[in-house]
Amino acid sequence: MTALQDQPGEVFAILCVSTKLRVIAYHEVSRGTLDATLVHPREVFKPAILESAASIILLHNHPSGDPTPSREDLRLTRQLVECSKLLDLRIHDHVIIGRERFISLAQRGNL
């Protein structure tokens, strides 16, 4: 959380997770502007496949400090979940990081 909360622009990253739910790698997928970053499914899943990850956790920050998900955040999450089904690669969560707090889309039922 501390690595992303102080970034001046949006950063989208993934944690690659093993079958025993251990984090095996962190990969930054994209860096954007103050309030947006371009994320393509191909770039999200490529590092997970190369790491032989069993599953992934999506992460991104909101430089504004407010981790409330936008409509675009929810749309992207739905798109990535659908893609993950084709690859048989589970997405455990999408965590949005703000200033000293975060929101888990899995906990909110948006996954």
Secondary structure, 3 states (H helix, E strand, C coil): CHHHHCCCCCEEEEEEECCCCCEEEEEEEEECCCCCCCCCHHHHHHHHHHCCCCEEEEEEECCCCCCCCCHHHHHHHHHHHHHHHHHCCEEEEEEEECCCCEEECCCCCCC
